[in-house]
Amino acid sequence: MEPYRKRRKKLMSEINVVPYIDVMLVLLVIFMITAPLLTQGVQVDLPQAAARAVEARDRETLVVTVDRAGRYYLDDRRIAPDELEKKAAAILRLRPQTPVLIRGDRGANYGAVVQAMTLLQAAGAPSVGLITETPKSK
């Protein structure tokens, strides 16, 4: 009888990358399809004004949109005026230095934009800016 010998298996030293490539291609297709959907927002016709750009300073900005019908949107989601004040107050409590801006449609009622400014100041915003478009050169 021959003595029992253990055979050592040779370790495989190469990695099969084909499954990783398949996963990467699937992720690429998913991101190509979803990326345009993420950039959609509330369509407003902004007034034109010659104003300088606001400094971003790598901070998130709280943007409230007022559409032509006078409806309010926070982060492109429709919101009631009382909820706008509550949510803005919660955000400003967590991040008091957050810049607050309003995107008001050119055809929006002036009172709706002023009411949004009043709600934001009641929520604790130290200042509220207005977003405009730069005039197109002729």
C-alpha positions in Angstrom: 0.0 0.0 0.0 1.2 3.4 -0.9 1.1 6.0 1.7 -1.7 8.6 1.5 -0.4 11.8 0.0 -2.3 15.0 -0.1 -2.3 16.7 -3.5 -2.0 20.4 -3.3 -4.2 22.3 -5.7 -2.6 25.0 -7.7 -4.1 28.3 -6.8 -5.7 30.2 -9.6 -3.9 33.5 -9.9 -6.0 35.2 -12.6 -9.3 37.1 -12.2 -12.1 36.6 -14.6 -13.2 40.2 -15.6 -16.0 39.3 -18.0 -18.7 39.4 -15.4 -17.5 42.8 -14.1 -17.6 44.2 -17.7 -21.2 42.9 -18.0 -22.2 44.6 -14.8 -20.5 47.9 -15.9 -22.3 47.9 -19.2 -25.7 47.3 -17.5 -24.9 50.2 -15.1 -23.9 52.4 -18.0 -27.2 51.8 -19.8 -29.2 52.5 -16.6 -27.4 55.8 -15.9 -27.7 56.8 -19.6 -31.5 56.3 -19.3 -32.0 57.9 -15.9 -29.6 60.9 -16.2 -32.0 63.0 -18.4 -34.9 62.3 -16.0 -32.9 63.7 -13.1 -32.4 67.1 -14.8 -36.1 67.8 -15.3 -37.7 70.5 -13.2 -40.5 72.9 -13.1 -40.7 74.9 -16.4 -40.8 78.6 -15.6 -40.1 81.6 -17.9 -37.6 83.6 -15.9 -37.5 87.4 -16.2 -34.4 88.8 -17.7 -32.1 91.2 -15.8 -28.5 92.3 -16.0 -27.3 90.9 -12.6 -24.1 89.4 -11.5 -23.9 85.7 -10.7 -24.3 84.4 -7.1 -21.2 82.7 -5.7 -21.8 79.0 -5.1 -19.2 78.4 -2.4 -19.8 74.6 -2.5 -23.0 74.9 -0.5 -26.4 73.5 -1.3 -29.0 76.2 -2.1 -32.6 76.2 -1.1 -34.6 77.1 -4.3 -38.3 77.8 -4.2 -40.1 78.0 -7.6 -43.3 80.0 -8.2 -44.9 79.0 -11.5 -47.3 81.1 -13.6 -50.3 79.8 -11.7 -48.8 80.8 -8.4 -48.1 77.3 -7.2 -45.0 76.7 -5.0 -42.3 74.1 -5.6 -39.5 73.1 -3.3 -36.8 70.9 -5.0 -39.1 70.6 -8.0 -41.9 69.1 -5.9 -45.2 70.9 -5.5 -45.7 72.1 -1.9 -48.4 73.9 0.0 -47.5 77.4 1.5 -47.8 76.2 5.1 -45.6 73.2 4.3 -43.1 75.4 2.6 -42.6 77.4 5.7 -42.2 74.3 7.9 -39.7 72.5 5.6 -37.7 75.7 5.0 -37.5 76.3 8.7 -36.3 72.7 9.3 -33.6 73.0 6.6 -32.5 76.4 7.9 -32.3 75.1 11.5 -29.9 72.3 10.3 -27.9 74.6 8.0 -28.4 78.2 8.9 -26.0 79.6 6.2 -28.0 78.0 3.4 -28.6 80.5 0.5 -32.3 80.9 -0.2 -33.4 81.8 -3.8 -36.7 82.2 -5.5 -37.3 81.3 -9.2 -40.5 83.3 -10.1 -42.1 82.9 -13.5 -42.3 86.1 -15.5 -46.0 85.7 -15.7 -46.5 84.8 -12.0 -48.6 87.1 -9.8 -46.3 89.5 -7.9 -48.2 88.7 -4.7 -47.4 85.0 -5.0 -43.6 85.8 -5.2 -43.8 88.2 -2.3 -45.8 85.7 -0.2 -43.1 83.1 -0.9 -40.5 85.6 0.3 -42.5 86.3 3.4 -42.9 82.6 4.2 -39.1 82.1 3.8 -38.3 85.0 6.0 -40.7 83.7 8.6 -38.9 80.3 8.4 -35.7 82.0 9.3 -34.0 82.9 6.0 -31.8 86.0 6.7 -32.1 87.0 3.0 -33.9 85.8 -0.1 -32.5 86.2 -3.6 -34.3 86.2 -6.9 -33.1 84.1 -9.9 -33.2 85.8 -13.3 -31.9 85.1 -16.8 -29.2 87.2 -18.3 -30.6 89.2 -21.3 -29.8 87.7 -24.7 -27.6 90.0 -26.7 -29.1 91.1 -30.0 
